Amino acid sequence: MKENLRNSEKNYQETLRRLESRFFEEKHRLEQEAEKRIIMLAERAHHEAVVQLNTAGRNVFKENVYLHKALAYHLKEAEILQQNSKKIEENHSCLLQQKANYSKKCGY
């Protein structure tokens, strides 16, 4: 009976050692899988960020072209308005001179 008990204990210890070994092997395998998944997810996230950055870059470029055209248009408009303002000032000066001359002629 003692012999059976010793054999049972030996078998139990051997089984326990095998189970612990399998547990640690499985744990190691799962850790490696998790590491691979993390690396894969990081690469995918990086790729998506680059794609979105390219899209954002294109959008910024398009907006820049639009703003450049708008600026050119507004600068041209401002130049035209300044020319008109200068002509109006010249007309105003001329009219003031004519008024002054007319006032002198008529004795006002």
Secondary structure, DSSP 8 states (H G I E B T S, - for coil): -HHHHHHHHHHHHHHHHHHHHHHHHHHHHHHHHHHHHHHHHHHHHHHHHHHHHHHHHHHHHHHHHHHHHHHHHHHHHHHHHHHHHHHHHHHHHHHHHHHHHHHHHHT-
